[in-house]
Amino acid sequence: MASENGGLRDFLAEVAAPTPAWSAGGVAAVTTAAAAGLVAMSARLSVELHDAGERVAEAEALAARAMELAAEDATAYREVLTAQRASAAGDVTAALARAARPPLELARIGERVARMAESLAVLGKPVTRGDVVAAALLAAGAARSAAVLVRINLTAAHCPDDDAIEQARKAATAADDVARAAAGP
């Protein structure tokens, strides 16, 4: 556990550093992956569910894809910064439009993770209810953050009416709704 905490401390230090190593999109992706990990853990412990194995596999696949999106987001962010430094307006616009792609997919993944967590809050082992409620809330927060990033990037790219903005908003709203349902009154 000590080495894991050291890795976590290093990660948090990188996030806080004044460098483009990590940005909001990457942190939202890591948060989504962690939420999916909690879903996988709960599904593993819910062996009485006939589809527990499938739930584990899906949650792990979503976590892996979220981590890939963290890397894709970092690349897209660096491309925006490079275009801005080159002062090429067309390149900046194109880079911003490309930078909206990872958070759009992340919003959708966050919605799926929140839905899986909400299901396990009802059907899974009662001992993991707190874990899956937290997973739903974390996934919903990450989906909402991702949706805002889509809007910011596409608006800056002079595409404020792009359908991706509405798609991301709908995914985030759905994630919020199921997270609230999971959390209860």
N, C-alpha and C positions, 0 to 999 in steps of 0.2 A: 504494500500500500504506500510506503514512503516514496518509492520510485514513481509510482503513479501520481502522487501528489506533486512531486517535483515536475513531472511533465505538465500537469495542470497549471502549476505556478508559472512555468515557462510559457505556456500558451497564453495565459492571462497577461503576462508581461508583454508578449508580442502584440496582443490586441491593444494594449494601452500605449504602445510605442508610437511616436509620431512618424510612422512609415506606412506605406500602402500594403504591408504584409497581410493585414486582416482589415476587412471593412464590415459594414453592417450585413451585407449579403452572406459573407462567409460565416459570421457569427450566427446568423439565423439558420444557416445550413447545419452547423454543428449542433445547435439547439434542437433542430428537427431530428437529427440523427440520434441524439441522446434520448429524445422522447420516444423514438422508434425502438431504441434499446430497452426502455422501460416496458413498452408493449410486448416485445419479444420475451422479456423476463417473466412477465405476468402470464403470457401464453404458455411458456414452458412449465410453469407451476400449475397451470389449469389443465392437468392431464385428463380430467373427466370430460373435457370438451372433445367431441369427435373430430374437430378440425384444428386442434391445438397445433399440430405440426405445420399445417398450412399457414396458420396465423404467424407462427415463428418465422417461417421462410419468407413470408411477405414483409413482415416487419424488418427482418434483416436486409432484405433487398432494398427496401425504402431507405434504411439507414445508410447503406452503401451508396445508393444514388445521391442521397443528400450530401454525403462527403465528396462525391465527384463534383457536385454542383458548387461546393465550397471552392474547389480548385478552379472550376470554370468561371466562377464569379471573380476570383482573384485575377485571372488572366484578362477577363473583360475589363476590369477596373484599371489594370495596368495599361491596356490599350487606350482607354479614355484619357488617362494621364499623358501617355505618349503623344496622342493626337493634340491634346491641349498645349503641350510644350512646343509642338511643331506649328502651332497656330494655324492649322488647316481646318477651316470651318466645316467643310464637307466631310473631312475625315472624323472630326469630333462628332458630328451629327450621326454618322454611320456607326461609330463606336458606341455612342450612347444607346442607339437602337439595339445594337447587339448585346449591350450590357443589361438590357431588360429581359433577355431570354432566360438566364439562370434563375432569377427570382420568380419569374412567371411559373416555371416548372416547380420551383420550391413551394410556392403558394399551394399548388395542386397537391404536392406530396404532404404538406402540412395538413391539408384538409383530410387526406386519406388516413394519416396517422391519428388525427383527432377522432375520426370515425371508428377506427379500430380500438382506440383506447376507451371510447364511450361504450362500445360493445362489451369489452372486457370488464368495465366497471359494473355492468349488469350481470354478465354471464360467468366471469372469471372467479378465481378464488377470492373470498372476502378479504383475506390478509393482504392482497395486493391492490385493493381498491384505492388507497391513497396514492400508490405509484401510478396507476393508470389515469386517475383524475389529474394528477400533476402532469402526466404525459399529454393528456388532451389540452390542458391549459398552455403548456409550453409549445406544443405544435400549433395551436391557434395563435399564440403571440408571434411565433416565427412566420406563420402564414400572413398575418396582418402586416408585419414588418416587410415581408417580401412584396406584398401588394403595393405598399407605399413606395418601395424602391422601383417597381415597374412604372408607377405613375410619375415619379420624379424623373427617371431616365427618359421616358418617352415624351414627357412634356418638354424637357430640356432639348430633346432631339426634334422638337417642333412637330410632334405627332400626338397632340393631346386627345385626339379622338380615336386613337388606335384601339381596336377591339381587345387587345391584350390587357389594357387597363381594366376593362370591365370583367374580363375573365378572372384576373387576379383578385379583384374586389369580391367577386362572387365566391371564389374559393375561400378567401379569408372570412367572409361573412358566414359561410356554411361551417367552417372550422370553429368560429366563435360560438355559433349556435349549439353545435354538438358538445363543445367543451362546457358550456353553461349547463347543458342537460346532464352531462357526466358529474359535474360538481354538485348539482342539486341546489335546493333552496338555501 
